[in-house]
C-alpha cells in the first residue's frame, strides 16, 4: 500500500495550466505531474465557492445533502468524512494549510492540523447568507483587495509557510521508524485574491501581452439576468480604478498561478528528496475556478466553465498515464482517498482509480449548485455528455454544447432546434434532485442561521468583509 499526498489550491481555473492547453500560463511542475499520470480533463466542483465545496470534498456528499450552503456554514466534522474513515482504519492522516472548516478543535478527521486556516471567527461570512431579493447586501470593501499588483500579501506569506512546513513534514516522516502508509492533505491559497503577486511571477505576464477577455459587457455582451444580479453584490469589474489596474489584476492572477506551481514544485522536490516519491501517489486539484474577467466577472460564484471547472491530476504507482475525458468532481476525489487505503466509506462519488482505468464515459453526469453570496435564488448545473444545463430558480435556463462551443458563447436554451435536448436535460436534472425543493431548503436553513445569530442586523456584522484572514505564521 502506498502513501497519498493530496494538494488542493484555491480558485485555480481548470484551463490555467500548460498541460490543459493554455496558450501562455506557465505551470511546469503541474505539467510534469500530468505527463506521468492522469489529467481529468472534465473535472468540476460541487459548488463554486470555498466553504460549501470543501464540505462536499470532506464528506463526499453534494451540497443538498450536507446542507452546508454557503460561507457561513463551515464543516465541523458533524458529517463523517474520508478523514474519519482513515482514522478508523489506523491510517496516519494529517493536514497542512487551508481547510476553511469551522475551528481547529473540531473533530474534522485529521490526527494533526498544521497551520490550519479556518473561517473567520468560526462563523464565516454570515452577512453573505442574506440573499433574498428584498434583502440584498452590497459589499463595502473591494473583494479583490485594496491594492492590486506586484508584492507580498498575507496570503503569499501563508503559502510560503505552508510549503516550508510541508517540506519539513516530508523529511521528518521519512526519518521516522515504521512503514505504515500515510495520507497528507496540503491546502494552498493561491491564486485566490487578494491579487498581489510576488514580483518575479507578476512579471511573467506583462499587461501588454494579455489577450482581451471574452464576452465583455463593454463590448455589448448582455449577462444572464441571474448572473447580473449575483454579480451586483460585489461587481469587481466596476471597482477597478483604471484599465491599467484591470490588466494588472489579470497579470497578478496568472502570476499567482505560477507562484502556486512553484510551491507545488518545492513540495514534489522535497518528496523526491525524502526517498518516498516512488511509494507515493499525488493528487492535485482546486476547490473551484475563477472567471478572471470573462463576461466582466471576477472570482467564482457562477456555473460557467471558468468558475465551476477545476484542475484534477493524479500520478504515482498504479495510475495510468494520459488524459481521462470522463467527467468527475471533488466527490470522486473524496471517494478515492479511503479507497486508496482499502477503507470503507459511503460517498456519492466513485474512485478516480476506477474511472481512470475504465473506458472513457463522456455520458457520466456531474452536478454543481450554488446557494451562496449574491444568489437571489438557487442555481444548478448538470454536465451530461456534450451538453451542459444551467437552471436558475425564477429565471430562464442556459444550455451549452461544450463540444462545438467550449467557450459557452451561445446559449441554446431558447433555440427551438434544441427544444428536445433542453427537455431531456431538465428531465435528467430532475432525476438527481428537485431543484425547487432544494432551493426552498437552502433559504430555510439560511434564515434559521441568521435568526440564531440575532437577526439580520446582527448577522451583517459577522465574519470577514473580504478574503478570510490567514492564521498568524512564524
Protein Blocks (a to p, Z undefined) as FASTA:
>chain_A
ZZddddddehiafklcfklopakbccfklmmmmmmmccdfbbcdfbdcfklmmmmmmnop
afklnopabfklccehlaccfklmmmmnopacddedjekpmbfkbcghpabdghiacdeh
hlojmklmpmcfklcccdfbdfkbjbgcedddfklmmmmmmmmmmmmmmmmmmmpgcjdd
cddddddfblcdcddddfklmmmmgfklpccdehifknopacdfklmmmmmmnommlmpf
bfklmmmmmmmmmmmmmmmmmmmmmmmmmmmmnopmmmcccddddfbdceehpghigheh
iabfklmpccdddedehiacdddfbdcdfklmmmmmmmmnopacddfbdcfklmmmpccd
fkbccddddfbehiabdcddddehjbccdddehiacddddfklmmnopaccklpmklmmm
mmmmmmmmmmmocfklmmmmmmmmmmmmmmmnopjklmmmgccfbdcdddddZZ
